Amino acid sequence: MRILAIETSCDETALALLECSGSIESPVIKAISQALYSQVKEHAPFGGVFPALAKREHVKNIVPLFLECLEKGQMLKKGSTELSEEKLATIKTMLDHERGLFEQFKEHIVPLERPAIDAVAVTRGPGLEPALWVGVNFAKALSYLWDMPIVPTNHMEGHIASVLVNEGASQIAYPALALLASGGHTELVLIDKPLSYRRIGQTRDDAVGEAFDKVARLLGLPYPGGPQISKLAAGVRAKELPPSDIKFPRPMVNSDDYDFSYAGLKTAVLYKIQELGELTDELKERIAYEFEEAATDVLISKTKKALEAHGAQVLIVGGGVIANVYLRERLTNLAAEAGVILMLPTRELSTDNAIMIGAAAYLHLASGESYQPYSPTSTALEADGTLRL
């Protein structure tokens, strides 16, 4: 089965073609091609993602990336099928809210031969709704144009499914525990069986990735701040410096639940910076190191507690924060100590991408769920920025 996947939940415009086979218990998921544009440079002056700008950039890039994806997958062919004025008008209505997208669609996509794709998957949520709508409306138009089933997909489920994309990826044994850590989410999800998710812990305020970025701004580091914090922290470890007087709290580390809180940790960093005054390069390194240690200690502690309480056999980890080398090392050690299988995505698949969205969609298709081509008169499909597993 070939799936076209579309991801526009935040500041990455991503498309991918996947070849999928096998059962839901033992899926085989391979990427045929992918195309991605990151908007980091556009958002850097704002110190974070600006929703209206994200939407504009998605509209600008989604058609060129789609064509690139088809070309890489050797599916880009001009066709001769004539489109009725009525159908073209319906597509225009679908894309009217994304200024300029219909014109691109009409010029570059309508003349194409229908590619050999069995379904189109698109991120429905969670995420920034203005950004999500670009992908959702584009997927609707493709589904309607080429009579392809459309599979609305949960972004967080995509992060879980990302661990299945590696060649020779292990099968998931149940129960499994998923730690999802990104700029917008920090949560623990118990998976009792395929496609059965129960969130048992979540952040009560800032997500861990959000805290990394906020602390980076306090230190005057460029956006995105997470990698900058980790770079400074790694420098302290490499130098093997003696312990510092700078210490930060581990919020909720001893609570009886699996919830997280990072707003207080960020505030503790703010107060320490105000106390120290002008920061030398060494002080910035020390603060970054102690912050990363505190943030990571909480993630590891809560995950360990949940693994033990629920008898999980597998620990799945996903989300952009998992690109952090130090966190990956700590999680590897935790899994070894707990005697569980650790399933991590590749560094490339840790951040937002379309491959994981196609993988999640395939799990639903492999389970026997039925999806139909989009119909303006009978299909209800909307972006949902707060969509939950």
C-alpha positions as a printed NumPy array, in Angstrom:
array([[  0.   ,   0.   ,   0.   ],
       [  1.293,   3.443,  -0.946],
       [  0.427,   6.399,   1.276],
       [  0.98 ,  10.095,   0.677],
       [  1.423,  11.838,   4.044],
       [  1.126,  15.555,   4.833],
       [  2.264,  17.329,   8.019],
       [  1.745,  21.054,   8.725],
       [  1.038,  21.171,  12.457],
       [  3.633,  23.819,  13.31 ],
       [  6.608,  25.256,  11.421],
       [  7.642,  22.337,   9.213],
       [  5.95 ,  21.777,   5.872],
       [  6.501,  18.079,   5.231],
       [  5.309,  15.508,   2.704],
       [  6.279,  11.886,   2.219],
       [  5.468,   8.849,   0.118],
       [  5.474,   5.546,   1.987],
       [  5.337,   1.9  ,   0.957],
       [  3.552,  -0.036,   3.703],
       [  2.706,  -3.688,   4.176],
       [  2.189,  -6.261,   6.894],
       [ -0.252,  -6.539,   9.761],
       [ -0.873,  -4.047,  12.533],
       [  1.143,  -6.313,  14.846],
       [  4.069,  -6.499,  12.424],
       [  4.005,  -3.554,  10.006],
       [  6.679,  -2.905,   7.398],
       [  6.916,   0.845,   6.738],
       [  9.428,   2.3  ,   4.287],
       [  9.796,   5.83 ,   2.957],
       [  9.876,   6.066,  -0.829],
       [ 10.556,   9.793,  -0.81 ],
       [ 10.107,  12.861,   1.347],
       [ 10.328,  16.63 ,   1.092],
       [ 10.481,  19.046,   4.019],
       [ 10.9  ,  22.758,   4.565],
       [ 11.708,  24.101,   8.032],
       [ 10.656,  27.66 ,   8.825],
       [ 13.214,  28.18 ,  11.592],
       [ 14.84 ,  31.162,   9.871],
       [ 11.477,  32.867,   9.339],
       [ 10.482,  32.555,  13.002],
       [ 13.876,  33.231,  14.576],
       [ 13.33 ,  37.038,  14.813],
       [ 10.199,  36.365,  16.927],
       [ 11.954,  33.925,  19.26 ],
       [  9.196,  31.376,  18.602],
       [  6.629,  30.254,  16.058],
       [  4.301,  33.009,  14.817],
       [  1.06 ,  31.269,  13.655],
       [  0.101,  33.645,  10.833],
       [  3.604,  33.465,   9.395],
       [  3.604,  29.666,   9.697],
       [  0.38 ,  29.491,   7.7  ],
       [  1.742,  31.792,   5.   ],
       [  4.884,  29.71 ,   4.612],
       [  2.899,  26.454,   4.422],
       [  0.786,  27.907,   1.608],
       [  3.923,  29.052,  -0.178],
       [  5.779,  25.733,   0.09 ],
       [  3.265,  22.883,   0.115],
       [  2.752,  22.591,  -3.662],
       [  6.481,  22.758,  -4.591],
       [  7.246,  20.178,  -1.894],
       [  4.435,  17.924,  -3.128],
       [  5.846,  18.045,  -6.657],
       [  9.354,  17.366,  -5.305],
       [  8.065,  14.373,  -3.363],
       [  6.354,  12.92 ,  -6.451],
       [  9.438,  13.518,  -8.587],
       [ 11.736,  11.792,  -6.081],
       [  9.298,   8.884,  -6.006],
       [  9.177,   8.781,  -9.835],
       [  5.44 ,   9.494,  -9.839],
       [  5.418,  12.964, -11.396],
       [  3.706,  12.643, -14.778],
       [  1.642,  15.009, -16.846],
       [ -1.854,  13.734, -17.59 ],
       [ -4.611,  14.434, -20.06 ],
       [ -7.697,  14.082, -17.887],
       [-10.094,  16.967, -18.287],
       [-11.607,  18.43 , -15.142],
       [-15.157,  19.738, -15.202],
       [-15.751,  23.363, -14.276],
       [-18.015,  22.194, -11.472],
       [-15.325,  20.034,  -9.896],
       [-12.738,  22.773, -10.307],
       [-15.092,  25.249,  -8.622],
       [-15.554,  22.83 ,  -5.709],
       [-11.784,  22.559,  -5.267],
       [-11.543,  26.347,  -5.341],
       [-14.062,  26.514,  -2.502],
       [-11.974,  24.039,  -0.487],
       [ -8.84 ,  26.139,  -0.877],
       [-10.344,  29.622,  -0.709],
       [ -9.166,  30.251,   2.858],
       [ -5.513,  29.611,   1.901],
       [ -4.74 ,  32.664,  -0.238],
       [ -2.918,  31.73 ,  -3.426],
       [ -3.109,  27.979,  -2.879],
       [ -5.887,  27.348,  -5.396],
       [ -3.948,  29.113,  -8.146],
       [ -0.904,  26.913,  -7.448],
       [ -3.099,  23.819,  -7.277],
       [ -4.796,  24.595, -10.599],
       [ -1.542,  25.347, -12.407],
       [  0.706,  22.572, -11.102],
       [ -1.455,  19.725,  -9.789],
       [ -4.641,  19.588, -11.847],
       [ -2.675,  18.804, -15.073],
       [ -0.914,  15.814, -13.466],
       [ -1.694,  12.172, -14.055],
       [ -3.128,  10.52 , -10.953],
       [ -0.164,   8.931,  -9.132],
       [ -0.27 ,   5.327,  -7.936],
       [ -1.214,   6.241,  -4.368],
       [ -3.76 ,   4.294,  -2.312],
       [ -4.527,   6.885,   0.379],
       [ -3.612,  10.352,   1.588],
       [ -2.905,  10.885,   5.294],
       [ -2.903,  14.323,   6.895],
       [ -2.268,  15.698,  10.364],
       [ -5.594,  16.866,  11.764],
       [ -4.176,  17.93 ,  15.121],
       [ -2.969,  18.815,  17.658],
       [ -1.008,  21.893,  16.626],
       [ -1.449,  25.459,  15.463],
       [ -4.859,  25.581,  13.786],
       [ -3.939,  28.131,  11.083],
       [ -1.043,  25.858,  10.102],
       [ -3.078,  22.645,  10.363],
       [ -5.795,  23.982,   8.069],
       [ -3.354,  24.387,   5.176],
       [ -2.484,  20.687,   5.217],
       [ -6.06 ,  19.571,   5.854],
       [ -7.513,  21.614,   2.996],
       [ -4.717,  20.585,   0.634],
       [ -5.326,  16.912,   1.485],
       [ -9.069,  17.339,   0.943],
       [ -8.45 ,  18.803,  -2.506],
       [ -6.08 ,  15.984,  -3.487],
       [ -8.473,  13.331,  -2.189],
       [-11.384,  14.876,  -4.063],
       [ -9.382,  15.428,  -7.276],
       [ -8.008,  11.902,  -7.514],
       [-10.697,   9.961,  -5.645],
       [ -8.246,   8.795,  -2.948],
       [ -9.289,   7.793,   0.59 ],
       [ -8.268,  10.408,   3.154],
       [ -7.009,   9.401,   6.623],
       [ -7.105,  12.165,   9.307],
       [ -4.183,  11.488,  11.634],
       [ -3.205,  12.484,  15.164],
       [  0.196,  14.178,  15.348],
       [  1.039,  12.598,  18.712],
       [  0.166,   9.135,  17.426],
       [  2.605,   9.906,  14.625],
       [  5.4  ,  10.373,  17.155],
       [  4.543,   6.974,  18.624],
       [  4.45 ,   5.308,  15.195],
       [  7.789,   6.891,  14.209],
       [  9.665,   4.104,  16.007],
       [  8.226,   1.574,  13.537],
       [  9.812,   3.168,  10.492],
       [ 13.369,   1.969,  11.037],
       [ 14.389,  -0.952,   8.862],
       [ 14.116,  -4.047,  10.992],
       [ 12.229,  -2.164,  13.703],
       [ 11.144,  -4.353,  16.581],
       [  7.531,  -5.28 ,  17.055],
       [  5.854,  -3.562,  19.975],
       [  5.124,  -5.774,  22.969],
       [  2.239,  -4.756,  25.212],
       [  1.658,  -3.091,  27.546],
       [  3.937,  -0.337,  26.266],
       [  4.62 ,   3.109,  27.675],
       [  5.195,   6.13 ,  25.453],
       [  7.004,   9.269,  26.588],
       [  6.157,  12.138,  24.236],
       [  8.291,  15.241,  24.732],
       [  8.244,  18.245,  22.423],
       [  7.821,  22.007,  22.339],
       [  4.086,  21.69 ,  22.834],
       [  3.637,  18.427,  24.725],
       [  5.062,  16.44 ,  27.592],
       [  3.01 ,  13.364,  28.399],
       [  3.122,   9.702,  29.297],
       [  0.773,   7.416,  27.37 ],
       [ -0.019,   3.81 ,  28.287],
       [ -0.665,   1.545,  25.282],
       [ -2.452,  -1.647,  26.319],
       [ -2.884,  -2.933,  22.751],
       [ -2.527,  -1.559,  19.207],
       [ -4.356,   1.78 ,  18.771],
       [ -5.461,   1.826,  22.427],
       [ -4.027,   4.882,  24.181],
       [ -4.498,   6.098,  27.74 ],
       [ -2.746,   9.268,  28.84 ],
       [ -1.607,   8.777,  32.419],
       [  0.557,  11.883,  32.82 ],
       [  0.899,  15.302,  31.26 ],
       [  2.416,  18.724,  31.848],
       [  0.348,  21.068,  33.969],
       [  1.901,  24.159,  32.394],
       [  4.927,  24.443,  30.1  ],
       [  6.032,  21.523,  27.955],
       [  9.668,  20.514,  28.412],
       [ 10.669,  21.72 ,  24.935],
       [  8.959,  25.031,  25.607],
       [ 10.938,  25.373,  28.834],
       [ 14.201,  24.739,  26.976],
       [ 13.382,  27.511,  24.51 ],
       [ 12.303,  29.957,  27.237],
       [ 15.471,  29.386,  29.257],
       [ 17.531,  29.862,  26.105],
       [ 15.879,  33.252,  25.581],
       [ 16.68 ,  34.21 ,  29.181],
       [ 20.317,  33.392,  28.429],
       [ 20.277,  35.414,  25.212],
       [ 20.729,  32.334,  23.014],
       [ 19.382,  32.22 ,  19.445],
       [ 16.176,  30.398,  18.428],
       [ 15.568,  27.499,  18.475],
       [ 16.958,  27.441,  21.965],
       [ 16.81 ,  23.759,  22.914],
       [ 19.874,  22.69 ,  20.905],
       [ 21.774,  25.74 ,  22.181],
       [ 21.114,  24.783,  25.808],
       [ 22.229,  21.217,  25.123],
       [ 25.402,  22.394,  23.413],
       [ 26.399,  24.476,  26.425],
       [ 25.524,  21.668,  28.831],
       [ 27.562,  19.181,  26.822],
       [ 30.515,  21.54 ,  27.074],
       [ 30.368,  21.426,  30.876],
       [ 30.302,  17.616,  30.854],
       [ 33.19 ,  17.441,  28.412],
       [ 35.323,  19.699,  30.642],
       [ 34.448,  17.604,  33.724],
       [ 34.123,  20.763,  35.803],
       [ 33.667,  20.471,  39.586],
       [ 30.144,  20.871,  41.03 ],
       [ 28.666,  24.356,  41.013],
       [ 26.685,  26.312,  43.585],
       [ 23.983,  26.792,  40.939],
       [ 21.167,  24.324,  41.623],
       [ 17.594,  24.186,  40.358],
       [ 14.48 ,  22.37 ,  41.701],
       [ 13.007,  19.195,  40.213],
       [  9.304,  20.197,  40.164],
       [  6.8  ,  17.446,  41.075],
       [  9.535,  14.82 ,  41.06 ],
       [  8.132,  13.276,  44.275],
       [  4.405,  13.687,  43.517],
       [  2.191,  10.593,  43.551],
       [  1.136,  11.046,  39.915],
       [  2.872,  11.04 ,  36.541],
       [  2.309,  14.716,  35.753],
       [  5.   ,  17.256,  34.914],
       [  5.514,  20.955,  35.585],
       [  8.221,  23.09 ,  34.018],
       [  7.004,  26.657,  34.579],
       [  8.499,  26.746,  38.091],
       [ 11.851,  25.474,  36.856],
       [ 11.948,  28.212,  34.233],
       [ 11.113,  30.802,  36.906],
       [ 13.904,  29.469,  39.127],
       [ 16.336,  30.037,  36.26 ],
       [ 15.006,  33.584,  35.816],
       [ 15.543,  34.389,  39.512],
       [ 19.073,  32.945,  39.419],
       [ 19.959,  35.057,  36.382],
       [ 18.615,  38.177,  38.114],
       [ 20.635,  37.29 ,  41.214],
       [ 23.883,  36.775,  39.301],
       [ 23.631,  39.932,  37.214],
       [ 25.877,  40.068,  34.16 ],
       [ 26.501,  36.559,  32.893],
       [ 29.901,  35.352,  31.773],
       [ 30.169,  32.56 ,  29.215],
       [ 31.036,  30.143,  32.028],
       [ 27.945,  31.123,  34.033],
       [ 25.748,  30.584,  30.972],
       [ 27.258,  27.132,  30.558],
       [ 26.647,  26.336,  34.232],
       [ 23.031,  27.491,  34.107],
       [ 22.37 ,  25.532,  30.907],
       [ 23.943,  22.419,  32.425],
       [ 22.015,  22.592,  35.703],
       [ 18.755,  23.327,  33.88 ],
       [ 19.176,  20.374,  31.519],
       [ 20.014,  18.096,  34.447],
       [ 16.899,  19.191,  36.352],
       [ 14.567,  18.915,  33.363],
       [ 15.933,  15.498,  32.425],
       [ 15.843,  14.162,  36.   ],
       [ 12.092,  14.805,  36.138],
       [ 11.457,  13.084,  32.799],
       [ 13.483,  10.043,  33.839],
       [ 11.966,   9.837,  37.335],
       [  8.349,  10.   ,  36.143],
       [  8.98 ,   7.553,  33.315],
       [ 10.676,   5.079,  35.638],
       [  7.765,   5.274,  38.089],
       [  5.222,   4.647,  35.305],
       [  7.194,   1.715,  33.874],
       [  7.284,   0.009,  37.254],
       [  3.642,   0.69 ,  38.141],
       [  2.192,  -0.563,  34.858],
       [  4.556,  -3.42 ,  34.069],
       [  5.394,  -2.056,  30.64 ],
       [  7.564,  -4.243,  28.434],
       [  8.491,  -1.518,  25.964],
       [  9.362,   2.168,  26.323],
       [  8.561,   4.216,  23.227],
       [  9.938,   7.734,  23.085],
       [  9.011,  10.408,  20.547],
       [  8.976,  14.152,  19.983],
       [ 11.5  ,  16.825,  19.1  ],
       [ 13.125,  16.895,  22.545],
       [ 14.24 ,  13.303,  21.988],
       [ 16.834,  14.572,  19.538],
       [ 18.68 ,  15.672,  22.715],
       [ 21.745,  13.409,  22.949],
       [ 21.964,  13.523,  26.744],
       [ 18.305,  12.58 ,  27.183],
       [ 18.733,   9.662,  24.779],
       [ 21.667,   8.432,  26.867],
       [ 19.679,   8.701,  30.101],
       [ 16.722,   6.87 ,  28.557],
       [ 19.011,   4.12 ,  27.264],
       [ 20.371,   3.625,  30.78 ],
       [ 16.869,   3.679,  32.277],
       [ 15.622,   0.993,  29.887],
       [ 18.623,  -1.216,  30.662],
       [ 18.089,  -0.853,  34.413],
       [ 14.335,  -1.494,  34.117],
       [ 14.778,  -4.45 ,  31.783],
       [ 12.498,  -3.051,  29.08 ],
       [ 12.949,  -2.612,  25.346],
       [ 13.654,   0.988,  24.348],
       [ 12.261,   2.091,  20.987],
       [ 13.606,   5.438,  19.8  ],
       [ 13.047,   7.082,  16.426],
       [ 16.052,   8.107,  14.389],
       [ 17.233,  11.678,  15.007],
       [ 15.658,  12.634,  11.659],
       [ 12.271,  11.255,  12.696],
       [ 12.336,  12.79 ,  16.184],
       [ 11.274,  16.201,  14.914],
       [  8.007,  16.85 ,  13.056],
       [  7.889,  14.991,   9.737],
       [  5.395,  13.437,   7.343],
       [  6.831,   9.923,   7.467],
       [  5.525,   9.411,  11.009],
       [  2.074,  10.651,   9.939],
       [  1.946,   8.09 ,   7.144],
       [  3.094,   5.378,   9.552],
       [  0.313,   6.206,  12.026],
       [ -2.253,   6.256,   9.226],
       [ -1.132,   2.825,   8.041],
       [ -1.692,   1.308,  11.482],
       [ -5.347,   2.331,  11.249],
       [ -5.661,   1.06 ,   7.692],
       [ -3.974,  -2.231,   8.639],
       [ -6.449,  -2.637,  11.507],
       [ -9.278,  -2.798,   8.979],
       [-10.65 ,   0.708,   9.475],
       [-12.343,   2.053,   6.363],
       [-11.729,   5.493,   4.851],
       [-13.357,   7.123,   1.852],
       [-12.366,   9.885,  -0.596],
       [-13.29 ,  13.348,   0.608],
       [-16.749,  14.542,  -0.371],
       [-17.848,  18.138,   0.314],
       [-21.414,  16.935,   0.794],
       [-20.848,  13.976,   3.097],
       [-17.421,  14.183,   4.767],
       [-16.77 ,  16.255,   7.875],
       [-13.055,  16.894,   8.362],
       [-11.732,  19.822,  10.357],
       [ -8.401,  20.79 ,  11.867],
       [ -8.355,  20.536,  15.672],
       [ -5.536,  22.288,  17.487],
       [ -6.327,  20.545,  20.794],
       [ -6.943,  17.034,  19.426],
       [ -6.168,  14.325,  21.972],
       [ -5.162,  10.711,  21.64 ]])
